[in-house]
Amino acid sequence: GQQVMQIPQYQHVQEGEDFTTYCNSSTTLSNIQWYKQRPGGHPVFLIQLVKSGEVKKQKRLTFQFGEAKKNSSLHITATQTTDVGTYFCRHGYIFGTGTRLKVLA
Amino acid sequence: NAGVTQTPKFRILKIGQSMTLQCAQDMNHNYMYWYRQDPGMGLKLIYYSVGAGITDKGEVPNGYNVSRSTTEDFPLRLELAAPSQTSVYFCASSYPDRVLSGTEAFFGQGTRLTVV
């Protein structure tokens, strides 16, 4: 079945450092969604990308969809402690494996 | 607007017992989903439904059953609970659209189930 892999699995950063997580698929994706799950919480939708090469920004978060629509990335500039959590990509019903972010103050 | 409501929030079951996890949404979403999330892991799709009367298996359906008699409700039934079913269960729903064209999924708060 379809698999969407995310790297890295874990990332620890100092507050103020940047963070990037990558989502990769072996097949072309019609769209990709990104979710954030705080510790002990439920996934919350962040954004959806649909077009090849699309880039969207939400404050310190930048989302990209690859030209071939087989990969995507989420970049956080100058991380804050409020960024702590697990970031998942999702296509259709299937979630990626997730990247757990810890921010050290 | 309540969104997606799951009950109960916590439950401890003994091996072999059965239970139903309730999920209700008030957003008139056609699509509903059940996921499980093991500690420190990702979300695995158990079952999904694209409308009342229609259900389909996901990645990990064994040991579970679902029904969808109304648009609002999508209960998940566990028969003969096993320790391997200890997990956090999330119900979600999304707008009526072709799933692969992508629409935002709204999640409930989750049910934390322990089987001992």
Interface residues (C-beta under 8 A of the other chain):
Chain A: G1 S30 N31 I32 Q33 Y35 H42 P43 V44 F45 Q48 V50 F88 R90 H91 G92 Y93 I94 F95 G96 T97 G98 R100
Chain B: Y33 Y35 G40 M41 G42 L43 K44 L45 Y48 G58 E59 F90 A92 V99 L100 S101 G102 T103 E104 A105 F106 F107 G108 Q109 G110
